């Protein structure tokens, strides 16, 4: 139950954010169709570029110092995953979407004891979807204005109108 419910929205949003990224960066989709072996790393780049969960909150368990700031026990801390994934000290050209980038180390799934327990299932689901699409789809175009879904802590779409061009080589 935990695997099914905990990551359902984030995986759906992650796949839709990938579709949006490929629709708005068609050259990246072309790179993927030219080299389908990039599917797994492409999804990691999507998550680095536009994480479905752009921030997470934690509560300190004891007094701690972070970056020269002291925090007491039981204090709330918000971690901006999206900002970490665009940190120029970590990523070269962080605001560019490039599926050939080695995006391992992004923070979309958390890390350590707080790492997403379902991240391998999410990756597998995305891999299955995009391995199927890369063999059948020449490209994506926005076919209207995407409508964001307002939520407290997730990023995704209520509606993502796309025009999908079939790859006739797949026939």
C-alpha positions in Angstrom: 0.0 0.0 0.0 2.8 2.4 0.8 4.5 1.9 -2.6 1.2 2.5 -4.4 -0.2 5.5 -2.5 2.9 7.3 -1.4 4.4 7.9 -4.9 1.3 7.8 -7.0 0.9 11.6 -7.4 4.6 12.3 -7.6 5.2 9.6 -10.3 2.3 10.8 -12.4 3.4 14.4 -12.0 7.0 13.4 -12.8 6.0 11.7 -16.0 3.8 14.7 -17.0 6.6 17.1 -16.2 8.8 15.0 -18.5 6.3 15.3 -21.3 6.1 19.0 -20.8 9.9 19.3 -20.8 10.1 17.3 -24.0 7.3 19.4 -25.6 9.1 22.6 -24.8 12.6 21.3 -25.6 12.1 19.2 -28.7 15.8 18.8 -29.4 16.0 16.8 -26.2 13.3 14.4 -27.4 15.3 14.0 -30.6 18.4 13.1 -28.5 16.3 10.5 -26.8 14.9 9.0 -29.9 18.4 8.9 -31.4 19.7 7.1 -28.3 17.0 5.3 -26.3 19.6 4.1 -23.9 19.3 7.6 -22.3 15.8 6.9 -21.0 16.8 6.4 -17.4 19.2 9.3 -17.2 16.7 11.5 -19.1 14.1 11.0 -16.3 16.7 11.9 -13.7 17.4 15.1 -15.6 13.7 15.8 -15.7 13.6 15.4 -11.9 16.6 17.6 -11.5 15.2 20.2 -13.8 11.7 20.3 -12.5 11.1 18.1 -9.4 7.4 17.2 -8.7 8.1 17.8 -5.0 10.0 21.1 -5.1 10.4 21.3 -1.3 10.1 19.1 1.8 9.8 19.9 5.5 11.5 18.3 8.4 11.6 18.8 12.2 14.9 18.9 14.0 15.3 16.2 16.6 18.0 17.9 18.5 19.9 21.2 18.6 22.0 21.5 15.4 24.1 24.0 13.5 23.6 24.3 9.7 25.7 26.7 7.7 26.5 28.8 10.8 22.9 29.0 12.0 21.9 27.3 15.2 18.5 25.5 15.3 16.9 24.2 18.4 15.3 20.8 18.9 11.7 20.5 17.4 12.1 23.3 15.0 10.6 23.2 11.5 13.0 23.4 8.5 12.0 23.7 4.9 14.4 22.3 2.3 14.1 23.7 -1.2 14.8 20.7 -3.4 14.2 22.6 -6.6 16.8 25.2 -5.6 19.3 22.6 -4.7 18.7 20.9 -8.1 19.6 24.2 -9.8 22.5 25.2 -7.6 25.3 26.4 -9.9 27.9 25.3 -7.4 26.8 21.7 -8.2 25.4 21.8 -11.7 27.0 23.3 -14.8 24.4 25.4 -16.7 21.7 24.5 -14.1 18.8 26.2 -15.8 19.3 24.2 -19.0 17.4 21.0 -19.6 19.9 18.5 -21.1 19.2 14.7 -21.0 22.8 14.0 -21.7 23.8 15.5 -18.4 24.8 13.1 -15.6 22.0 14.1 -13.2 22.8 11.6 -10.5 22.9 13.2 -7.2 19.8 15.4 -7.7 17.6 15.8 -4.6 14.2 15.0 -6.1 14.1 11.6 -4.2 15.7 12.9 -1.1 18.8 11.2 0.3 20.0 9.0 3.1 17.5 7.8 5.6 14.9 10.2 4.1 15.4 8.9 0.6 12.2 7.9 -1.2 11.6 4.2 -0.6 9.7 4.0 -3.9 12.2 5.7 -6.1 13.1 2.5 -8.0 9.5 1.8 -8.8 9.0 5.4 -9.9 12.1 5.1 -12.1 10.9 1.8 -13.5 7.4 3.2 -14.3 8.9 6.2 -16.1 11.4 3.9 -17.9 8.5 1.7 -19.2 6.5 4.7 -20.4 9.3 6.4 -22.1 10.8 3.3 -23.7 7.4 2.7 -25.3 7.0 6.3 -26.4 10.6 6.7 -27.8 9.8 3.9 -30.3 6.5 5.3 -31.4 6.6 9.1 -31.1 8.4 11.5 -33.3 7.7 14.5 -31.0 5.4 16.4 -28.7 4.0 19.9 -29.1 1.9 22.0 -26.6 -1.6 22.1 -28.0 -2.9 24.7 -25.6 -2.0 26.2 -22.3 -1.0 23.8 -19.6 -3.0 24.2 -16.4 -1.0 23.7 -13.2 -2.7 21.7 -10.4 -2.6 23.8 -7.3 -1.4 21.7 -4.3 0.3 22.5 -1.0 3.6 20.8 -2.0 3.6 19.2 -5.4 4.2 20.5 -8.9 2.2 19.1 -11.7 -0.6 19.7 -14.2 -4.4 19.5 -14.0 -4.3 19.6 -17.8 -1.4 19.2 -20.2 -2.8 19.5 -23.8 -0.3 17.9 -26.2 -0.2 17.1 -29.8 1.7 13.8 -30.3 3.4 13.2 -33.7 3.6 9.5 -34.5 6.9 8.1 -35.7 6.1 6.3 -38.9 9.2 4.1 -38.6 7.4 2.4 -35.7 4.7 1.1 -38.0 
